[in-house]
Amino acid sequence: MKIGTVSISYSRKFNLGNYESLELGCSLWAQVEEEEDADGVVQFLYHQAKAAVKEAAMPVIKANEFQISKAKSQKKVTTDFGDMEDL
């Protein structure tokens, strides 16, 4: 089977407290040539979309007290936000 185009969508919803939330998402598309590995392209697009959402979320999370206290209570994040791998 010949695959010509692949796409990936990635989104996350963040609870901002006070009955507010923020949903960020990214959709990416790529043309796949016959000699290319479509699964490899999908994996690449997924990691790119996830990184884009993470980058867009960081300023909001850093500025939001609810997310800061949530992160500290779960001890998944250092106080300088250096390790935000779980986004």
C-alpha positions as a Markdown table, in Angstrom:
| # | Residue | x | y | z |
|---|---|---|---|---|
| 1 | Met | 0.0 | 0.0 | 0.0 |
| 2 | Lys | 1.3 | 3.4 | -1.0 |
| 3 | Ile | 1.0 | 6.2 | 1.6 |
| 4 | Gly | 1.2 | 9.7 | 0.2 |
| 5 | Thr | 0.4 | 11.9 | 3.2 |
| 6 | Val | 0.5 | 11.4 | 6.9 |
| 7 | Ser | -0.8 | 13.6 | 9.7 |
| 8 | Ile | -0.6 | 13.7 | 13.4 |
| 9 | Ser | -2.5 | 15.8 | 16.0 |
| 10 | Tyr | -1.5 | 16.2 | 19.6 |
| 11 | Ser | -3.4 | 18.2 | 22.3 |
| 12 | Arg | -3.3 | 18.7 | 26.0 |
| 13 | Lys | -5.8 | 20.3 | 28.4 |
| 14 | Phe | -4.5 | 22.1 | 31.5 |
| 15 | Asn | -6.6 | 22.9 | 34.6 |
| 16 | Leu | -5.9 | 26.5 | 35.6 |
| 17 | Gly | -8.1 | 26.4 | 38.7 |
| 18 | Asn | -11.2 | 28.5 | 39.3 |
| 19 | Tyr | -13.1 | 26.4 | 36.8 |
| 20 | Glu | -10.8 | 27.5 | 34.0 |
| 21 | Ser | -8.8 | 25.4 | 31.6 |
| 22 | Leu | -6.6 | 25.8 | 28.6 |
| 23 | Glu | -6.4 | 23.4 | 25.7 |
| 24 | Leu | -3.4 | 23.6 | 23.4 |
| 25 | Gly | -3.0 | 21.5 | 20.3 |
| 26 | Cys | -0.9 | 21.1 | 17.2 |
| 27 | Ser | -1.6 | 19.3 | 13.9 |
| 28 | Leu | 1.2 | 18.5 | 11.5 |
| 29 | Trp | 1.1 | 17.0 | 8.0 |
| 30 | Ala | 3.9 | 15.6 | 5.8 |
| 31 | Gln | 4.2 | 14.2 | 2.3 |
| 32 | Val | 5.8 | 10.7 | 2.3 |
| 33 | Glu | 7.9 | 9.6 | -0.7 |
| 34 | Glu | 7.8 | 5.9 | -1.7 |
| 35 | Glu | 11.3 | 5.3 | -0.3 |
| 36 | Glu | 10.5 | 6.9 | 3.1 |
| 37 | Asp | 9.4 | 5.0 | 6.2 |
| 38 | Ala | 5.8 | 6.3 | 6.9 |
| 39 | Asp | 6.0 | 5.0 | 10.5 |
| 40 | Gly | 9.2 | 6.9 | 11.1 |
| 41 | Val | 7.6 | 10.1 | 9.7 |
| 42 | Val | 4.6 | 9.7 | 12.0 |
| 43 | Gln | 6.9 | 9.3 | 15.0 |
| 44 | Phe | 8.9 | 12.4 | 14.0 |
| 45 | Leu | 5.7 | 14.4 | 13.6 |
| 46 | Tyr | 4.4 | 13.2 | 16.9 |
| 47 | His | 7.5 | 14.4 | 18.8 |
| 48 | Gln | 7.5 | 17.7 | 16.9 |
| 49 | Ala | 3.8 | 18.3 | 17.8 |
| 50 | Lys | 4.4 | 17.4 | 21.4 |
| 51 | Ala | 7.4 | 19.7 | 21.7 |
| 52 | Ala | 5.3 | 22.6 | 20.1 |
| 53 | Val | 2.5 | 22.1 | 22.7 |
| 54 | Lys | 5.0 | 21.9 | 25.5 |
| 55 | Glu | 6.7 | 25.1 | 24.4 |
| 56 | Ala | 3.4 | 27.0 | 24.1 |
| 57 | Ala | 2.2 | 25.7 | 27.5 |
| 58 | Met | 5.3 | 26.7 | 29.5 |
| 59 | Pro | 4.6 | 30.5 | 29.9 |
| 60 | Val | 1.0 | 29.8 | 31.0 |
| 61 | Ile | 2.0 | 27.1 | 33.4 |
| 62 | Lys | 4.8 | 29.2 | 34.9 |
| 63 | Ala | 2.4 | 32.1 | 35.5 |
| 64 | Asn | -0.4 | 30.0 | 36.9 |
| 65 | Glu | -0.4 | 29.4 | 40.7 |
| 66 | Phe | -2.7 | 26.4 | 40.5 |
| 67 | Gln | -0.4 | 24.5 | 38.1 |
| 68 | Ile | 2.7 | 25.5 | 40.2 |
| 69 | Ser | 1.2 | 24.1 | 43.4 |
| 70 | Lys | 0.0 | 21.0 | 41.6 |
| 71 | Ala | 3.4 | 20.4 | 40.2 |
| 72 | Lys | 5.1 | 20.9 | 43.6 |
| 73 | Ser | 2.6 | 18.5 | 45.3 |
| 74 | Gln | 3.2 | 15.8 | 42.7 |
| 75 | Lys | 7.0 | 16.3 | 42.9 |
| 76 | Lys | 7.4 | 15.7 | 39.1 |
| 77 | Val | 8.8 | 19.2 | 38.5 |
| 78 | Thr | 11.7 | 21.0 | 40.0 |
| 79 | Thr | 11.0 | 24.5 | 41.2 |
| 80 | Asp | 13.0 | 26.0 | 38.3 |
| 81 | Phe | 10.8 | 24.1 | 35.8 |
| 82 | Gly | 13.9 | 22.5 | 34.3 |
| 83 | Asp | 12.3 | 19.0 | 34.0 |
| 84 | Met | 8.8 | 19.2 | 32.5 |
| 85 | Glu | 9.0 | 15.9 | 30.6 |
| 86 | Asp | 5.5 | 14.8 | 31.5 |
| 87 | Leu | 3.8 | 17.6 | 29.5 |
